[in-house]
Amino acid sequence: MSRVKRCTNPMKIFLVAAFGVCFASAMTMAQTARHPAKSMAQKLVEETHAQHPEATEIGIVTVSAKGCRTIASTDKGDIGEKCEADDSAPIRTGKPYVEKEKDGYDVSLPLHDAAGKAIGAVGIEFKLETGQTAANMTEKAKQIAGQMEKQIPSKAALSKPAM
């Protein structure tokens, strides 16, 4: 019959317990680093895209100390990229920028928070379909952007983890 040796040394018990707690904390931090929390902006573009399948891509750009950058996009490869001229034009001018491309319309609009303060720009791309014009695609983009703006409490909230 085998005998199980019991550890009664309080220091060894403490060290084993401390190691377990540290190991569990390190694993949690490593998992968080691999899977960072989704930002409010990213959640917003993903939810808006799900509600508007007519949009082929939605992205949000803002200006910070790092310059004009994409902070959220349904094309995750765009996140962190410097703004293109069409993305930043609405920030500079306060007016929509519409470009008809061979495969659809790319509409960029000023983006406001719920209080109406300008906080960046939103770009919405649409697949080309019969009957589309720059005017009606701009109106469609304004409707979508308006729905988004109602959900934005402030520019700072966009970069915070989504709830």
C-alpha positions in Angstrom: 0.0 0.0 0.0 1.4 3.4 -0.9 1.4 6.2 1.5 0.7 9.8 0.5 3.1 12.2 2.0 1.3 15.3 3.3 2.9 18.7 3.3 2.5 20.4 6.6 5.1 23.1 6.1 3.2 26.4 5.9 5.9 28.1 3.9 5.7 25.4 1.2 1.9 25.6 1.1 2.1 29.4 0.8 4.6 29.2 -2.1 2.6 26.6 -4.0 -0.6 28.7 -3.6 1.2 31.9 -4.6 2.7 30.1 -7.7 -0.8 29.0 -8.6 -2.3 32.5 -8.3 0.6 34.0 -10.3 0.3 31.3 -13.0 -3.4 31.9 -13.4 -3.0 35.6 -13.6 -0.2 35.3 -16.2 -2.4 33.0 -18.3 -5.3 35.5 -18.1 -3.0 38.4 -19.2 -1.6 36.3 -22.1 -5.1 35.5 -23.3 -6.1 39.1 -23.1 -3.0 40.1 -25.1 -3.9 37.6 -27.8 -7.6 38.6 -27.8 -7.8 42.3 -26.9 -11.2 43.6 -26.0 -13.1 45.0 -29.0 -13.4 48.8 -28.9 -16.7 50.5 -28.9 -15.9 51.8 -32.4 -15.2 48.4 -33.7 -18.4 47.0 -32.2 -20.4 49.9 -33.7 -19.1 49.3 -37.3 -19.7 45.5 -37.0 -23.2 45.9 -35.7 -24.1 48.6 -38.2 -22.7 46.5 -41.0 -24.9 43.6 -39.9 -28.0 45.8 -40.0 -27.0 47.3 -43.4 -25.8 44.5 -45.7 -26.1 46.9 -48.6 -22.9 48.5 -47.3 -19.9 46.5 -48.4 -17.5 48.2 -45.9 -17.8 50.6 -43.0 -14.9 52.4 -41.3 -14.3 55.1 -38.8 -11.3 57.5 -38.8 -10.3 60.0 -36.2 -7.5 62.5 -35.7 -5.2 62.1 -32.6 -1.6 62.9 -31.7 -0.7 60.1 -34.1 -2.5 61.9 -37.0 -5.5 60.7 -38.9 -6.0 56.9 -38.5 -8.6 54.3 -39.1 -9.7 53.2 -35.6 -12.4 50.7 -36.7 -13.4 48.9 -39.9 -15.2 45.9 -41.2 -12.0 45.4 -43.1 -9.8 44.7 -40.1 -6.6 45.2 -42.3 -7.5 48.9 -42.4 -7.4 49.4 -38.7 -4.4 51.6 -37.6 -3.7 52.7 -41.2 -3.2 56.3 -42.0 -6.2 58.0 -43.5 -6.5 58.3 -47.3 -7.4 61.7 -48.7 -11.1 60.7 -49.2 -11.3 59.6 -45.6 -9.9 62.8 -44.1 -11.7 65.3 -46.5 -14.9 65.4 -44.4 -12.9 66.1 -41.3 -11.3 69.1 -43.0 -14.3 70.4 -44.9 -17.3 69.2 -42.9 -18.8 68.0 -46.1 -19.4 64.6 -47.7 -16.9 63.2 -50.1 -18.4 60.9 -52.7 -16.4 58.8 -55.2 -17.9 56.6 -57.8 -15.6 53.6 -58.3 -15.8 50.9 -60.9 -17.4 48.5 -58.4 -19.5 50.9 -56.4 -19.8 54.2 -54.4 -17.4 55.2 -51.6 -19.1 57.8 -49.4 -17.2 59.5 -46.6 -19.1 61.8 -44.2 -18.2 63.8 -41.1 -19.0 61.8 -38.0 -20.5 63.4 -34.8 -21.2 62.2 -31.3 -24.7 62.1 -29.9 -24.4 65.8 -28.9 -23.6 66.8 -32.5 -19.8 67.5 -31.9 -17.6 66.6 -34.9 -15.3 63.7 -33.9 -14.0 62.2 -37.1 -15.4 60.7 -40.3 -17.2 57.5 -41.4 -16.6 55.9 -44.7 -19.3 53.6 -46.2 -18.8 51.7 -49.4 -21.7 50.4 -51.5 -21.7 47.8 -54.3 -22.7 49.3 -57.6 -26.3 48.7 -58.5 -28.7 50.0 -61.1 -30.3 53.4 -60.3 -27.7 54.5 -57.9 -26.5 58.1 -58.0 -24.0 60.1 -56.0 -27.0 62.0 -54.4 -29.0 58.9 -53.3 -25.9 57.1 -52.1 -25.0 60.1 -50.0 -28.5 60.2 -48.5 -28.3 56.4 -47.7 -24.9 56.9 -46.1 -26.2 59.9 -44.1 -29.1 57.7 -42.8 -26.6 54.9 -41.7 -24.2 57.5 -40.2 -27.1 59.1 -38.3 -27.9 55.8 -36.7 -24.3 55.3 -35.6 -24.0 58.9 -34.2 -26.9 58.4 -31.8 -24.8 55.6 -30.2 -21.6 57.6 -29.7 -21.4 59.4 -26.4 -18.0 61.0 -27.1 -14.9 60.7 -29.2 -13.1 59.2 -26.2 -15.7 56.5 -25.9 -14.9 55.1 -29.3 -11.5 53.8 -28.1 -12.8 52.3 -24.9 -13.6 48.6 -24.6 -17.1 47.7 -25.8 -19.6 46.6 -23.2 
